[in-house]
Amino acid sequence: MATIKDIANAAGVSLATVSRVINNGPKVGDKTRERVKKIMVEMGYRPNANARALVTQKSASLGVVLAELLDPFFATLAHGIETVTRRHNVQILMSAGSIEKKTELKAIETLLEHRVEAMVVHSKALDDDTLIEFARQVPGFVLINRYIPEISNRCVWLDNVAGGRLMAEHMIRSGHKNIAVISSRYQIVDPIQRIDGIRQAFEEAGLSLPESSIEYATPDQEGGEKAIQNLLAKSIPFTGVLAYNDAMASGAMSMLQDHHIDIPGKVSIIGYDDVLLAKYCRPKLTTLRYPVEMMAAKAAELALQYASGQPPEDGVTFKYTPTIVKRESVLTI
């Protein structure tokens, strides 16, 4: 494999000149720059990203902190980021935060150790002040799926209150009055906001949502099964279920079918996220489309934009709104 010395010899220039070309530095004429680049291509030379970081104190990478790496939601989020980094020829350094304060902090600090200056962070456990401080330290620091007013133009976020309202309004318009909610047990803002939206829709319709009709569990299929099992054990009457996400909805559907409860004949259900799983449930799941891939691409573009010293105008925010996707799991009664 060709080295920087080989390129310098072939081009008849100094090592410093080749280094400047590699790092887009000044003091190199256009003709010389093009000649060196041409020779690099001909000799198959590829700059070492780690070595470049040592010289420039910067990394040609975008750091990403996700809650989980295997969850379909976060896989879709990662794919949205990857479409941007591929276009910009930037590598991804990815880490999991696991919705735990210490783990999220370690994930961000690890990226900083790699001199990452563009970073998309999904953080639910760290407090606002810590994230605001990181935004001051890291040029391209961007939050996804979280809103902090002090750094609002670095936040790409979803209106979860509106999402909760939408799913409740659709279930109520379909004629359902006895509606249960299965939600995430994690003490983060998303489930709180979605239930706030649900309560708003209930109040406007003159309905109540007693605490006994809300079950909390892990936001996965097993959690959905457990939540429905608890509702059935308490003999809570319901003809509709609003689920925190599609995974919980899928688990709930499985438990209901195990109890020979027809969907949507006896119980209608709405999920949230519109991950691929929703299309392959039986019946196909009515859900809220979370434009996570679009949001992730925007967050990646924004992080690279900040890192390059070109921030958006002051006062610009990046709020997204979910939309209802009607399939087969809701029956009008």
C-alpha positions in Angstrom: 0.0 0.0 0.0 1.3 3.4 -0.9 2.5 5.7 1.8 2.6 9.5 2.1 6.3 9.4 1.3 5.6 7.4 -1.9 3.1 10.1 -2.9 5.6 12.9 -2.2 8.3 11.2 -4.2 6.0 10.5 -7.2 4.7 14.1 -7.2 8.1 15.7 -6.6 6.9 17.6 -3.5 7.6 17.6 0.2 5.9 15.5 2.8 4.4 18.7 4.2 2.8 19.6 0.9 1.2 16.2 0.7 -0.1 16.5 4.3 -1.6 19.9 3.4 -3.4 18.4 0.4 -4.7 15.5 2.5 -6.0 17.9 5.2 -7.3 20.6 2.8 -4.7 23.0 4.2 -3.5 26.3 2.7 -0.3 27.3 0.9 -0.7 24.7 -1.9 -1.3 25.9 -5.5 -4.3 24.5 -7.4 -2.1 22.7 -10.0 0.0 21.1 -7.3 -3.0 20.1 -5.3 -4.7 18.5 -8.3 -1.4 16.7 -9.3 -1.0 15.2 -5.8 -4.7 14.1 -5.7 -4.4 12.5 -9.1 -1.3 10.5 -8.0 -3.0 9.5 -4.7 -5.8 8.0 -6.8 -3.5 6.3 -9.2 -1.4 4.8 -6.4 -4.5 3.8 -4.4 -3.5 5.9 -1.4 -6.1 6.2 1.4 -5.4 8.6 4.3 -5.3 7.1 7.7 -8.2 8.6 9.7 -6.5 8.1 13.1 -3.3 9.6 11.9 -5.1 12.6 10.5 -6.9 13.1 13.8 -3.6 13.2 15.6 -2.3 15.9 13.2 -5.4 18.0 12.9 -6.9 17.3 16.4 -10.1 16.5 14.5 -11.8 13.2 13.5 -13.4 12.6 10.1 -16.1 10.8 12.0 -19.6 11.4 13.4 -20.3 10.0 16.8 -23.6 8.5 17.6 -25.1 7.6 21.0 -28.2 5.4 21.0 -30.2 3.8 23.8 -29.9 0.3 22.2 -28.3 -1.1 19.1 -30.7 -4.1 18.5 -34.1 -2.3 18.9 -35.8 -1.9 15.5 -36.5 1.8 16.3 -32.9 2.6 16.9 -31.8 0.5 13.9 -34.0 2.7 11.8 -32.5 5.8 13.4 -29.0 4.6 12.8 -29.8 3.9 9.1 -31.0 7.5 8.7 -27.7 8.8 10.1 -25.7 6.4 7.9 -27.4 7.7 4.7 -25.9 11.1 5.5 -22.4 10.0 6.6 -22.1 7.9 3.4 -22.9 10.9 1.3 -20.4 13.0 3.1 -17.7 10.2 3.2 -17.7 10.3 7.0 -17.3 7.3 9.3 -19.7 6.5 12.1 -18.5 5.8 15.7 -21.5 4.3 17.5 -22.1 3.6 21.2 -25.1 2.5 23.4 -26.3 4.5 26.4 -28.8 2.0 27.7 -31.0 4.8 29.2 -28.6 4.9 32.2 -26.9 8.1 33.4 -23.4 6.6 33.9 -23.5 4.6 30.6 -24.7 7.6 28.5 -22.0 9.8 30.1 -19.3 7.2 29.3 -20.6 6.8 25.8 -20.2 10.5 25.1 -16.8 10.7 26.8 -15.5 7.8 24.7 -16.5 9.7 21.6 -14.7 12.8 22.8 -11.6 10.7 23.4 -11.6 9.9 19.7 -11.7 13.7 19.0 -15.2 13.5 17.5 -16.5 17.0 16.8 -19.8 16.0 15.2 -22.1 14.0 17.5 -25.8 12.9 17.4 -26.9 11.9 20.9 -30.0 10.1 22.0 -30.0 10.8 25.8 -32.8 10.2 28.2 -31.0 9.7 31.5 -28.6 12.7 31.6 -29.8 16.0 33.1 -30.3 19.1 31.0 -27.3 21.0 32.5 -24.9 18.2 31.6 -26.1 18.1 28.0 -26.0 21.9 27.7 -22.4 21.8 28.9 -21.5 19.2 26.3 -23.2 21.4 23.7 -20.8 24.2 24.7 -17.8 21.9 24.5 -18.5 20.0 21.3 -18.9 22.0 18.1 -21.2 19.6 16.4 -23.2 18.4 19.4 -26.9 17.6 18.4 -29.6 16.0 20.5 -32.2 13.7 18.9 -35.6 12.9 20.4 -35.2 15.4 23.1 -35.9 19.2 23.5 -34.0 21.5 25.8 -35.0 25.2 25.4 -31.5 26.6 26.1 -30.0 24.7 23.1 -33.2 24.5 21.1 -31.5 24.9 17.7 -29.4 21.8 18.5 -32.5 19.6 19.2 -34.3 17.4 16.6 -37.4 16.3 18.4 -40.9 14.8 18.1 -44.1 16.3 19.6 -45.1 13.4 21.8 -48.0 15.2 23.3 -49.5 15.6 19.9 -48.9 11.9 19.2 -50.7 10.9 22.4 -53.6 13.1 21.4 -53.8 11.6 17.8 -53.9 8.0 18.9 -56.5 8.7 21.6 -58.7 10.8 19.3 -58.6 8.0 16.6 -59.7 5.4 19.1 -62.4 7.6 20.5 -63.7 8.5 17.1 -63.9 4.8 16.4 -66.5 4.6 19.2 -64.4 3.3 22.0 -65.0 4.6 25.6 -63.3 1.9 27.7 -59.7 2.4 26.7 -56.6 1.0 28.4 -53.0 2.3 28.1 -49.9 0.3 28.2 -46.8 2.4 28.7 -43.1 2.3 29.3 -42.0 2.0 32.9 -38.8 4.0 32.3 -38.8 7.4 34.1 -38.2 9.4 30.9 -40.2 12.2 29.3 -41.6 10.4 26.3 -44.2 8.2 28.0 -45.1 11.1 30.3 -45.8 13.4 27.3 -47.7 10.7 25.4 -50.0 10.1 28.4 -50.5 13.8 28.8 -51.7 14.0 25.2 -54.0 11.0 25.7 -55.5 12.6 28.8 -56.1 15.9 26.9 -58.1 13.9 24.2 -60.0 12.1 26.9 -60.9 15.3 28.7 -62.1 16.9 25.5 -64.3 13.9 24.8 -65.7 13.9 28.4 -64.0 10.6 29.2 -61.8 9.6 32.2 -58.5 7.7 32.3 -58.3 6.1 35.8 -54.8 5.0 36.9 -56.1 1.5 37.1 -56.4 1.5 33.3 -52.7 2.3 32.8 -50.2 -0.5 33.0 -46.4 0.2 32.9 -43.8 -2.4 31.7 -40.6 -2.6 29.7 -41.1 -1.1 26.2 -40.7 -4.3 24.4 -42.9 -7.3 23.3 -42.5 -9.0 26.7 -43.5 -5.9 28.4 -46.6 -5.6 26.2 -47.6 -9.2 27.1 -47.1 -8.5 30.8 -49.1 -5.3 30.7 -52.1 -6.9 29.1 -51.9 -9.9 31.4 -52.1 -7.5 34.4 -55.1 -5.6 32.9 -56.9 -8.9 32.4 -56.0 -10.1 35.9 -57.5 -7.0 37.4 -60.7 -7.5 35.3 -60.3 -4.0 33.8 -63.0 -3.5 31.1 -61.6 -2.2 27.8 -62.3 -2.4 24.1 -59.3 -0.4 23.0 -55.6 -0.3 23.9 -53.1 2.5 23.3 -49.6 1.2 23.4 -46.4 3.1 24.0 -44.7 1.6 20.9 -45.2 -1.1 18.3 -43.2 -3.6 20.2 -45.5 -3.4 23.2 -48.5 -3.4 20.9 -47.2 -6.6 19.3 -46.8 -8.3 22.6 -50.2 -7.2 23.7 -51.8 -8.6 20.6 -50.0 -11.9 21.2 -51.3 -12.1 24.8 -54.9 -11.2 23.8 -54.9 -13.8 21.1 -53.6 -16.4 23.5 -56.7 -15.6 25.6 -58.8 -16.1 22.4 -59.7 -12.4 22.4 -60.3 -11.4 18.8 -58.5 -8.3 17.4 -60.1 -6.0 16.4 -63.4 -7.8 16.9 -63.3 -7.6 20.7 -60.3 -5.3 21.3 -58.8 -2.7 19.1 -55.2 -1.6 19.5 -52.9 1.3 18.3 -49.2 1.3 18.4 -46.5 4.0 18.1 -43.4 4.4 15.8 -44.5 2.5 12.7 -41.4 0.3 12.6 -41.3 -2.6 10.1 -42.9 -4.9 12.7 -46.2 -3.0 12.5 -46.8 -4.2 8.9 -46.3 -7.8 9.7 -48.5 -8.1 12.8 -51.7 -10.0 12.3 -53.9 -8.1 12.0 -51.7 -5.3 10.6 -51.1 -2.7 13.3 -52.7 0.8 13.2 -50.0 3.0 14.6 -48.4 6.5 14.8 -45.7 7.1 12.3 -42.6 8.4 14.0 -40.5 10.0 11.2 -37.3 8.7 12.9 -35.3 8.1 9.8 -36.0 11.6 8.5 -35.2 13.1 11.9 -32.0 11.1 12.1 -30.8 12.4 8.7 -31.6 16.0 9.8 -29.7 15.5 13.0 -26.7 14.1 11.2 -26.7 17.0 8.7 -27.1 19.5 11.5 -24.2 18.0 13.5 -21.9 18.1 10.5 -23.0 21.7 9.7 -22.2 22.8 13.3 -18.9 21.0 13.2 -17.9 22.9 10.0 -18.7 26.2 11.6 -21.9 26.9 9.8 -24.7 26.8 12.4 -28.3 27.5 11.5 -29.9 30.8 12.1 -30.8 31.7 15.7 -34.3 30.7 16.8 -34.6 27.8 14.3 -36.0 24.6 15.8 -36.5 21.2 14.4 -39.8 19.8 15.7 -41.5 16.9 13.9 -45.1 15.7 14.3 -46.3 12.0 14.1 -49.2 11.0 11.8 -51.7 8.2 12.1 -51.3 5.1 9.9 -54.6 3.3 9.6 -54.3 -0.4 9.1 -56.4 -3.3 10.4 -56.2 -3.4 14.2 -58.9 -0.8 15.0 -62.6 -1.6 14.6 -65.3 1.1 14.5 -68.1 0.2 16.9 
